[in-house]
């Protein structure tokens, strides 16, 4: 399965994760536990952690794309992310 969407944890004082679209060129290398660059709000760019990968398209909004992956391998094990 090539994931289409990622749930990303951001370093913000907000609960939950945020849904981002995985660009086709990153879909073969993205994994849970990797750091990614994403836009949030206006023009701010944040480093987030991939919490989950899935193919469930959001119904209420159009997700922004992940800008880039910062790691070759996950930096956090799945157990620590949970």
DSSP file (Angstrom, degrees, kcal/mol; ACC not computed):
  #  RESIDUE AA STRUCTURE BP1 BP2  ACC     N-H-->O    O-->H-N    N-H-->O    O-->H-N    TCO  KAPPA ALPHA  PHI   PSI    X-CA   Y-CA   Z-CA
    1    1 A X              0   0    0      0, 0.0     2,-0.7     0, 0.0    54,-0.0   0.000 360.0 360.0 360.0 129.6    0.0    0.0    0.0
    2    2 A X        -     0   0    0     53,-0.0    26,-0.1     2,-0.0    25,-0.1  -0.907 360.0-125.6 -99.3 117.4    1.3    3.4   -0.9
    3    3 A X        -     0   0    0     -2,-0.7    52,-0.2    24,-0.5    27,-0.1  -0.302  23.2-171.8 -66.4 143.2   -0.1    5.9    1.7
    4    4 A X  S    S+     0   0    0     50,-1.4    18,-2.9     1,-0.2     2,-0.3   0.693  70.4  31.6-102.2 -28.3   -2.0    8.9    0.4
    5    5 A X  E     -AB  21  54A   0     49,-2.7    49,-2.5    16,-0.3     2,-0.4  -0.939  63.2-156.0-134.0 153.8   -2.4   10.8    3.7
    6    6 A X  E     -AB  20  53A   0     14,-2.8    14,-2.5    -2,-0.3     2,-0.6  -0.987  14.7-139.4-129.9 139.3   -0.4   11.1    6.9
    7    7 A X  E     -AB  19  52A   0     45,-2.8    44,-3.5    -2,-0.4    45,-1.3  -0.886  31.7-164.1 -91.8 124.2   -1.5   12.1   10.4
    8    8 A X  E     -AB  18  50A   0     10,-2.8    10,-2.3    -2,-0.6     2,-0.5  -0.930  17.2-142.2-120.0 133.2    1.2   14.4   11.7
    9    9 A X  E     - B   0  49A   0     40,-2.8    40,-2.0    -2,-0.4     2,-0.3  -0.816  24.5-161.8 -89.2 127.1    1.9   15.5   15.3
   10   10 A X  E     - B   0  48A   0     -2,-0.5     2,-2.3     6,-0.4     4,-0.3  -0.828  29.0-113.6-112.0 151.7    3.0   19.1   15.5
   11   11 A X  S    S+     0   0    0     36,-0.5     2,-0.3    -2,-0.3    36,-0.0  -0.338  77.6 117.2 -79.8  60.3    4.8   21.0   18.3
   12   12 A X  S    S-     0   0    0     -2,-2.3     2,-1.7     2,-0.2    -2,-0.1  -0.861  80.0-109.8-124.4 159.1    1.8   23.2   19.0
   13   13 A X  S    S+     0   0    0     -2,-0.3     2,-0.4     2,-0.0    -2,-0.1  -0.317  84.2 108.8 -84.6  54.4   -0.4   23.6   22.0
   14   14 A X        -     0   0    0     -2,-1.7    -2,-0.2    -4,-0.3     2,-0.2  -0.978  69.4-117.8-130.7 143.4   -3.3   21.9   20.2
   15   15 A X  S    S+     0   0    0     -2,-0.4     2,-0.1     2,-0.0    -2,-0.0  -0.505  70.2  12.7 -81.3 148.8   -4.8   18.5   20.8
   16   16 A X  S    S-     0   0    0     -2,-0.2    -6,-0.4     2,-0.0     2,-0.2  -0.259  85.1 -67.1  91.6-174.2   -4.7   15.7   18.2
   17   17 A X        -     0   0    0     -8,-0.1     2,-0.4    -2,-0.1    -8,-0.2  -0.678  37.8-126.4-114.8 169.9   -3.0   15.2   14.9
   18   18 A X  E     -A    8   0A   0    -10,-2.3   -10,-2.8    -2,-0.2     2,-0.4  -0.954  18.6-125.6-123.8 139.2   -3.3   17.0   11.5
   19   19 A X  E     +A    7   0A   0     -2,-0.4    45,-0.4   -12,-0.2     2,-0.3  -0.699  30.6 175.9 -89.6 129.2   -3.9   15.4    8.2
   20   20 A X  E     -A    6   0A   0    -14,-2.5   -14,-2.8    -2,-0.4     2,-0.3  -0.955  31.5-114.7-128.5 149.7   -1.5   16.1    5.3
   21   21 A X  E     -Ac   5  65A   0     43,-2.9    45,-2.5    -2,-0.3     2,-0.7  -0.662  25.7-133.7 -81.6 136.3   -1.4   14.7    1.8
   22   22 A X        -     0   0    0    -18,-2.9     5,-0.1    -2,-0.3    43,-0.1  -0.827  23.2-127.9 -90.7 116.7    1.6   12.6    1.0
   23   23 A X    >>  -     0   0    0     -2,-0.7     3,-1.8    43,-0.3     4,-1.1  -0.322  19.9-116.4 -62.3 148.0    3.1   13.7   -2.4
   24   24 A X  G >4 S+     0   0    0      1,-0.3     3,-0.6     2,-0.2     4,-0.5   0.869 114.3  57.8 -53.4 -40.9    3.6   10.8   -4.9
   25   25 A X  G 34 S+     0   0    0      1,-0.2    -1,-0.3     2,-0.1    -2,-0.1   0.676 113.1  39.5 -68.7 -15.8    7.4   11.3   -4.9
   26   26 A X  G X> S+     0   0    0     -3,-1.8     4,-1.8     1,-0.1     3,-1.3   0.546  90.9  89.8-104.5 -10.6    7.5   10.8   -1.1
   27   27 A X  T << S+     0   0    0     -4,-1.1   -24,-0.5    -3,-0.6    -2,-0.1   0.774  84.9  52.3 -64.3 -27.8    5.0    7.9   -0.8
   28   28 A X  T 34 S+     0   0    0     -4,-0.5    -1,-0.3     1,-0.2    -2,-0.1   0.679 118.3  35.8 -81.6 -15.3    7.5    5.1   -1.2
   29   29 A X  T <4 S+     0   0    0     -3,-1.3    -2,-0.2    -4,-0.1    -1,-0.2   0.606  88.1 105.3-112.8 -14.0    9.9    6.4    1.5
   30   30 A X     <  +     0   0    0     -4,-1.8     2,-0.3   -27,-0.1   -27,-0.2  -0.455  43.6 172.8 -73.8 140.3    7.6    7.9    4.2
   31   31 A X    >   -     0   0    0     -2,-0.1     3,-1.6    21,-0.0    19,-0.3  -0.973  40.7 -88.5-142.4 155.2    7.2    5.9    7.4
   32   32 A X  T 3  S+     0   0    0     -2,-0.3    19,-0.2     1,-0.2    42,-0.1  -0.421 113.3  33.7 -59.9 135.9    5.5    6.3   10.8
   33   33 A X  T 3  S+     0   0    0     17,-2.4    42,-2.1     1,-0.4    43,-1.0   0.360  89.6 123.1  97.1  -4.1    8.1    7.9   13.2
   34   34 A X    <   -     0   0    0     -3,-1.6    16,-2.6    40,-0.3    -1,-0.4  -0.578  63.2-118.2 -87.7 153.6    9.8   10.1   10.6
   35   35 A X  E     -D   49   0A   0     14,-0.2    35,-2.8    -2,-0.2    36,-0.7  -0.731  35.4-175.2 -87.1 139.6   10.1   13.9   10.9
   36   36 A X  E     -DE  48  69A   0     12,-2.5    12,-2.9    -2,-0.4     2,-0.5  -0.950  25.3-123.6-133.2 154.3    8.5   15.8    8.1
   37   37 A X  E     +DE  47  68A   0     31,-2.7    30,-2.7    -2,-0.3    31,-1.0  -0.865  38.8 169.0 -96.6 129.5    8.2   19.5    7.1
   38   38 A X  E     -D   46   0A   0      8,-2.6     8,-3.1    -2,-0.5     2,-0.3  -0.972  33.8-120.9-139.3 153.2    4.7   20.9    6.8
   39   39 A X  E     -D   45   0A   0     26,-0.5     2,-0.4    -2,-0.3     6,-0.2  -0.742  31.5-178.4 -89.2 142.2    3.0   24.2    6.4
   40   40 A X  E  >  -D   44   0A   0      4,-2.5     4,-0.7    -2,-0.3     2,-0.1  -0.990  51.7 -19.5-143.8 133.8    0.6   25.2    9.2
   41   41 A X  T  4 S-     0   0    0     -2,-0.4    -2,-0.0     2,-0.1     0, 0.0  -0.426 120.6 -14.0  69.5-147.6   -1.5   28.3    9.4
   42   42 A X  T  4 S-     0   0    0      1,-0.1    -1,-0.1    -2,-0.1    -3,-0.0   0.916 125.4 -37.0 -52.8-102.0   -0.4   31.2    7.3
   43   43 A X  T  4 S+     0   0    0     -4,-0.1     2,-0.2     2,-0.1    -1,-0.1   0.121  94.9 131.5-117.6  19.7    3.1   30.7    6.0
   44   44 A X  E  <  - D   0  40A   0     -4,-0.7    -4,-2.5     1,-0.0     2,-0.5  -0.526  42.7-152.4 -77.8 140.9    4.7   29.0    9.0
   45   45 A X  E     - D   0  39A   0     -6,-0.2     2,-0.3    -2,-0.2    -6,-0.2  -0.952  16.3-174.5-113.4 130.1    6.7   25.8    8.4
   46   46 A X  E     - D   0  38A   0     -8,-3.1    -8,-2.6    -2,-0.5     2,-0.6  -0.883  26.6-126.6-123.2 154.4    6.9   23.2   11.2
   47   47 A X  E     + D   0  37A   0     -2,-0.3   -36,-0.5   -10,-0.2     2,-0.2  -0.902  40.1 176.0 -94.6 124.7    8.7   20.0   11.8
   48   48 A X  E     -BD  10  36A   0    -12,-2.9   -12,-2.5    -2,-0.6     2,-0.4  -0.752  28.7-118.6-123.6 171.9    6.2   17.3   12.7
   49   49 A X  E     -BD   9  35A   0    -40,-2.0   -40,-2.8    -2,-0.2     2,-0.5  -0.943  28.4-118.8-113.6 132.5    6.3   13.5   13.4
   50   50 A X  E     +B    8   0A   0    -16,-2.6   -17,-2.4    -2,-0.4   -42,-0.2  -0.585  34.1 174.4 -71.4 120.4    4.3   11.1   11.3
   51   51 A X  E     -     0   0A   0    -44,-3.5     2,-0.3    -2,-0.5   -43,-0.2   0.781  63.0  -3.6 -95.3 -36.2    1.8    9.4   13.6
   52   52 A X  E     -B    7   0A   0    -45,-1.3   -45,-2.8   -21,-0.1     2,-0.4  -0.989  55.5-145.4-157.7 153.6   -0.1    7.3   11.1
   53   53 A X  E     +B    6   0A   0     -2,-0.3     2,-0.3   -47,-0.2   -47,-0.2  -0.979  34.0 143.9-123.8 139.1   -0.4    6.7    7.3
   54   54 A X  E     -B    5   0A   0    -49,-2.5   -49,-2.7    -2,-0.4   -50,-1.4  -0.936  52.2-122.0-160.6 178.7   -3.7    5.9    5.6
   55   55 A X        +     0   0    0     -2,-0.3     2,-0.9   -51,-0.2   -49,-0.1   0.124  65.6 122.9-117.9  17.0   -5.8    6.3    2.5
   56   56 A X        -     0   0    0    -51,-0.1     2,-0.2     1,-0.0    -2,-0.1  -0.719  53.7-146.4 -88.5 105.6   -8.9    8.0    4.1
   57   57 A X        -     0   0    0     -2,-0.9    -2,-0.1     1,-0.1     5,-0.1  -0.509  21.7-112.1 -72.5 132.3   -9.4   11.3    2.4
   58   58 A X        -     0   0    0     -2,-0.2     5,-0.1     1,-0.1    -1,-0.1  -0.362  21.8-157.9 -62.1 142.5  -10.8   14.1    4.6
   59   59 A X  S    S+     0   0    0      1,-0.1    -1,-0.1     3,-0.1     3,-0.1   0.690  84.4  48.2 -94.3 -21.8  -14.4   15.1    3.7
   60   60 A X  S    S+     0   0    0      1,-0.1     2,-0.3     0, 0.0    -1,-0.1   0.519 116.7  16.5-102.9  -5.2  -14.5   18.5    5.3
   61   61 A X  S    S-     0   0    0      2,-0.0     2,-0.7     0, 0.0    -1,-0.1  -0.983  71.0-110.6-157.9 164.3  -11.2   20.1    4.0
   62   62 A X        -     0   0    0     -2,-0.3    -3,-0.1    -3,-0.1     2,-0.1  -0.909  42.0-133.4-100.7 114.7   -8.5   19.8    1.4
   63   63 A X        -     0   0    0     -2,-0.7   -43,-0.2    -5,-0.1     2,-0.1  -0.349  13.8-120.1 -72.0 147.8   -5.3   18.8    3.1
   64   64 A X        -     0   0    0    -45,-0.4   -43,-2.9   -25,-0.1     2,-0.2  -0.404  34.5-104.4 -75.2 160.8   -2.0   20.5    2.4
   65   65 A X  B     -c   21   0A   0    -45,-0.2   -26,-0.5    -2,-0.1     2,-0.2  -0.602  30.0-106.0 -87.7 149.3    0.9   18.4    1.1
   66   66 A X        -     0   0    0    -45,-2.5   -43,-0.3    -2,-0.2   -28,-0.2  -0.551  27.2-150.0 -65.4 135.6    3.9   17.4    3.1
   67   67 A X        -     0   0    0    -30,-2.7     2,-0.3     1,-0.3   -29,-0.2   0.926  62.6 -29.2 -78.1 -47.0    6.9   19.5    2.0
   68   68 A X  E     -E   37   0A   0    -31,-1.0   -31,-2.7    -3,-0.1     2,-0.4  -0.988  52.9-111.9-164.7 161.6    9.7   17.1    2.6
   69   69 A X  E     -E   36   0A   0     -2,-0.3   -33,-0.2   -33,-0.2   -39,-0.0  -0.879  20.0-164.5-100.3 135.7   10.9   14.1    4.8
   70   70 A X        +     0   0    0    -35,-2.8     2,-0.3    -2,-0.4   -34,-0.1   0.576  65.3  58.2 -97.6 -11.0   13.8   14.9    7.1
   71   71 A X        -     0   0    0    -36,-0.7     3,-0.1     1,-0.1   -37,-0.1  -0.877  58.7-151.2-124.2 151.8   14.9   11.4    7.9
   72   72 A X  S    S+     0   0    0     -2,-0.3     2,-0.3     1,-0.2    -1,-0.1   0.777  94.1  19.0 -82.9 -30.9   16.1    8.3    6.0
   73   73 A X  S    S-     0   0    0    -40,-0.1    -1,-0.2   -42,-0.0   -40,-0.0  -0.924 102.3 -81.3-134.0 157.4   14.7    6.0    8.8
   74   74 A X        -     0   0    0     -2,-0.3   -40,-0.3     1,-0.1   -41,-0.1  -0.332  30.1-159.5 -58.7 140.0   12.1    6.6   11.6
   75   75 A X  S    S+     0   0    0    -42,-2.1     2,-0.4     1,-0.1   -41,-0.2   0.613  77.2  50.5 -95.2 -15.2   13.6    8.4   14.6
   76   76 A X  S    S-     0   0    0    -43,-1.0    -1,-0.1   -44,-0.1     2,-0.1  -0.983  83.3-126.7-123.8 133.7   10.8    7.2   16.9
   77   77 A X    >>  -     0   0    0     -2,-0.4     4,-1.6     1,-0.1     3,-0.7  -0.432  28.8-113.3 -71.5 153.9    9.6    3.6   17.4
   78   78 A X  H 3> S+     0   0    0      1,-0.2     4,-1.9     2,-0.2    -1,-0.1   0.846 115.6  59.9 -56.1 -36.1    5.8    3.1   17.0
   79   79 A X  H 34 S+     0   0    0      1,-0.2    -1,-0.2     2,-0.2    -3,-0.0   0.889 105.7  47.3 -61.3 -39.9    5.5    2.2   20.7
   80   80 A X  H <4 S+     0   0    0     -3,-0.7    -1,-0.2     1,-0.2    -2,-0.2   0.851 108.6  54.5 -72.2 -33.8    6.9    5.6   21.8
   81   81 A X  H  <        0   0    0     -4,-1.6    -1,-0.2     1,-0.3    -2,-0.2   0.895 360.0 360.0 -66.5 -39.7    4.5    7.5   19.4
   82   82 A X     <        0   0    0     -4,-1.9    -1,-0.3   -31,-0.0    -2,-0.2   0.505 360.0 360.0 -64.0 360.0    1.5    5.7   20.9
